[in-house]
Every structure is written in C-alpha cells, then in structure tokens.
Amino acid sequence: MAKQRLDKLLSHEGFGSRKDIKKLLRNSKVTVNGTRISDPSFGIDFENDSIAIDDKEISIHKHIYLMMNKIMHTVSTNKDGEHQTVFDLLADDMRTPYLEDKLHLVGRLDMDTEGLLIFTTDGELTHRLISPKSHIGKTYFCVLEHKETDERKKEIEKLFAEGIEVGPDDNEAGFKCEPADVKWATKSQIKEYTENSSIQEIYNKLESKSFNKDDYTAALLTIHEGKYHQVKRMFAAAGNKVVFLKRISIGKLELDKALKPGEYVFLDDESLEKLNWFILSL
C-alpha cells in the first residue's frame, strides 16, 4: 500500500490546513511509532503506523463515513447560494480543505425530505451503492394527507407490487416503477419515526384541513431505484399525497433513532459491515 504524507493525513483527520499542520509539527510533539517527526512530507502507512500528538494517540481513518439525520429545508449539496446545505451542518473539523474536496454524499434527499443521509470520502463505496446494478432497497416513512381504508390499502399494495405508472414531474417524464413493497405503519412505528423529526411543522401546516394529527395513515415504502420525486409520484399516482417523508434505511443500515434532525455520527464497524455487505454480495 502506498504511503500518505503526514500533513495530508492530519489535515484529513481535521487538524487544519497544510499550513496549520506545519505549525503543529513545530509547536507540538508529533510522533510516528514513538519517533518525533517534523517533516510534513513524512510517509505514513495506514495499516501499521501509530501517530500521537503530545503523547495522545490519534485514530487514523483511511476513509470517513458519517450518518446524518437530514433536516427539512436543507439542500443535499455542498454549496448553494440560497439555502442551507447539509454540509453547513457539519462541524468545522469536517470542513477542512482536504475534506471539502473529498467528502461527498451517497445519493441525495429532496429539500423537504428528512432522514438517513450518508457522507463519505470512499468513492468506491459510493459508486457501488448508487449503481443501478446494486438494486439496494431504500425504505421511507411516508405520512399521507388522506386516511386510507383497508380496502384502499390493499389496492395500493397491489399497484406498487406490480410496478405503478407515474406521471411526469417538472421536466421529468413519466415512467413505470420497479415493483416496490409497502407496509402500513402501526401506531408505535408512527411514534418511533416521528419522535426525532420536524413533523410538528407539517401538523401546523395542515391544521386547517381535515388532516387529524392523532389518526392518519402512514406507510413504510421500500423502493430499489431513486428517480426524481419517486415516492411522492408513486402515492400521487395511487390517489394520495405525501405530506411528510423520511428515509429510515438503506439496505440493512437503519437511521440511528437517537439522532435529532441535523445531527450526525461516525459509522461504527457494525454499521459499515451492513453497507459493505452489498459490495460483497454484488
């Protein structure tokens, strides 16, 4: 494995710009395998070298993986002249010059959609996860404007299982969806998926309508593609409207239920295994 420059690695880990790292090497005790290093170009072996700053060992990440609970009204992009972006929600140590070039999103969510969003520097993982060949299921919690009867629920299940035809949206043509699975959320699931969310904003908007915030229909929809506004278009084609949308899982990886809207965590090894399971199985 090729070695990486010490200054590049420390910048990657959130210790500042290359200029900042030079100051760090001058003013602090930076050691590699116990030997003090002052040369910013010193080569580091990810697999075997140990780095410490003032005798405190630091973790070395070959790549960074973050899970965010995206909040409504944020844009899934790095820069936007009008709206707050999901990158604006990251702490300063996640917005270094190195990470600004490398950290990216695995897929996107619409501006008014909440839920599971993955950031990473691992381009190979991203390519495999978003490839149409991967056929990874993505599950969404959907609050519907109109309450559905048991008979209508069965009709919708059948339509989605067969692959529903959706109409055009903005400049996007209509298309026939791949078969999708819909289940109807229980009271306990509704409580679970709305606990750390912005659902109250939706309740306030719909207050003057017939929508009952204490008794409505919500669905758990799993799709294997990601066309423009697909979930909303599917329910619209089935005769209803999605008023709140939250992605709750990608494959086997579920959104951390403790994350409040806008919060994020580093993915642990167990979570990464759930993502990498797809790479190994393709």
N, C-alpha and C positions, 0 to 999 in steps of 0.2 A: 504494500500500500504506500502511495506517495505521501511524503510528509507535508505538513502545512505550516506556514510561517507562524511564529508565536504571536506577532502583533495582529495578524488576521484572525487567529483563533480567539484571542482575548477580546477583540472587537466583536466577533461573532457572539461571544458569551455575555456581551452587554457592558464591557468595561470602557466603552467610549470609542472615539475615532482613533485612527492610526497615530495621530499627534498626541492624543491623550495617553495612548499606550507607551509612547516614548517617555513621557513624563513619569508614568507609573514605574517603568523599568529603572529610571534614575532615582526616584524617591522612595520606592518600596523594595522590600526583599522578595523578588520573584525567583522561585527555584523550579528547576525541572529535575526530577529524580534526586532531589536533595542538593543539587548544584545551582548556585546563584547564576542567573542569566541576565545580561544587559543588552544583548544583541536582538533587536526586534525581528530579524530575519531567521532566527534560530528555528530549525525544523522540528516539528512535533509529530510523534507517532500516536495517533488516536488510540490504538489498541493497547499500547504498553506504557506510555509515559504518564508520569504523575506530576501535576503542576500545583504549586502552592504560592499564595501571596501572603507575606508576613506570617508564615508558618501555618496558614489555614488552607487546607487542600480545597481545590475547586473542582466541580464536576465538569467533565468535558463532553459536550454533545456533538456528535457528528452531524446531527440534524436536530431541528427544533420542531416539536409537534404541540399545538395548542388546541384546546376545545373551548369555544365561546358559546354562551347563550346569547345569540344576537337579539338586540332590542329593536322594536319598531322604529321607523323613521330614520334608520341608518342605511347607508348605501354600501353594498358589497364590492368595494373598490378601494384602491389605495389613496386616490386623490379625487376630490370633487369640489367644484367651485361654489356650489350652492348648499349642499347638505353635509351633515356629519357622516363620516365614514366609519366602518368597523375598525379600521386601523387607528383612528383617532382615540379609540377606547383603550388602546394598548398603553402600558406604562412606558416611560422614557427608555428603559433598558431594552425594550423590544423594538425600538425605533432608531437604532444606530445606523450609520451609513451602510455597514455591511448588510444588516437585515433589511434595510429599505430596498436593496437590490435583490435579496434572496427570498425573503419571507413573502408567501403568497397564499391565496385561498384555494381550497379544494372545492371547486364549484361555487355557486353563489346562492343567495336568497334574495327575493324581492324586497324592496324598501319597507313594505308594511308587513313582512313576514318575520316571525321570531324563530328562535331555536338553534339547533345544532349547526355550528359552523366550524370548520377545521382550517387552521393556519399551519403551514409547514415550510421548511426550506428544502424538502425532499422532492425534487422534481420527478423522479422515477415513480415514487408512490402516487403522486398526483396524476401522472399520465395513466397509470394502471387503474386508478379508482374512477376516473372520469371517462375512460374509454367506453364507447357503446358496447364493446365486446364483453365488458366485465359483468353487465347485467345485475348490478348491485341494487338491492331493494332499499328504497328510502321511504320512511314512514312519517306521515304528517298527522298531527292532531288538528281537526277542522271543526270549527263551530259554524253551524248553518243558521241562516236567517229564519227559515221556516221549519217548524217542527214537522217531522215525518211520521206517518203511521207505519205500523208493522208491515202492512201490505206494500206500501211505497218503498220501504227499506229493502224488501225482497226484490222489487223491480230494479232498484239501483244496484244491488249486489250483482244481479244477472247482467245488467248493462255493462258494468265495469269488468266483470269476469270475461265477457265476450269481446271486450275492446270497444269502447264507446267512440263514436264520431264526434269531434268537437269542431265548433265553428272558428272562423278567423278572429284574430285579436290584434288590434293596431295594424301593423304591416305584415303580420304572420298569417300564413294561410292555414285553413283548417286541416285536420288530419285524423286518421284513425289511431287511437291509442292502443298500445300493447295491453294485454289482459292485466288487470290490477285487482288487488284484494282489498275489500272494505269491510271493516268490522265497526259495530256501533258502540260508542264509549259508554261505560257504566257511570253511575253517579260518583263512585270512588275514583275512577280514571279521570273524570272531568275535574274533580277536586285536585288530583295529583298533577295534572298537566296545566292547570291554571294557577297553581299556587305561586310559582315564581314566574310571573308573566305580567303583561300590560293589559290583561283582559278587561280591567275596570274601565279603561278608556273606551273600549268597544261598548260596554254596558251603557256608559254615559251617552254615547252617540245614538244608541238605539232606544233610549229611554222613552221617547215619544211614540215609538212604533209598537206593534203588537208583540214584539220580542219579550220573552219572560226570562230574565237572567237566572231565575231559580228552577226553570224547567224548559230546557231546549234540547235539540238534537245535536249531538257531536259525533264525529266519525274518526276512525283511525284508518287512513288510506295508505296503502303501500304500492308504490309505482317503481318501475325499473328503467325509466327513462327520465329526461328532465327538460321537456320542451317549455317554451315560453308560457308562463302563467298556467301551466298544465293542470294543476289541481283545481284551480278556480274555474277553468274552462270545462273540466270534466263535470263538476257539480252543476255548472250553469247549463250544460247540455242535458243534464238529468232533471232540470227544472227547479234548482235551488241556488242559493248564493252563499259563498264562503265569506263570513264576516270577520273571522279570526283564524290565522294559520300559523302553526308552529311545527317545525321539523323536530321530531323526537328521536330519530335513529337513522344511522347509515349502516346498512348491513347489520352486524352484531353489536356495533358500537352505539350505546344509548347516551343521550344527553344526561349529564350529571344533574340530578334533580335538585341538588343544593345550590346550583348556580343561579344567581339572580340575573335579570336581564342586563346585558352589558358586561357581565363578569366572565372570566376565563381561567382555565387551569392548564398546566402542562399535562399531557397524557402520560400515564404511567405505563409500565411494561405490559400489564394485563390488557390495557386499552389498545396499545399498539398491536398486540397479538390479534385482537379482534379485527383490526384493519388489515394486518398482513395476512390473515387467513385467506383473504380474497386473492392476494397476489400469488400465494402458494397454490391456490386451487384453480387458477385460470389455466 
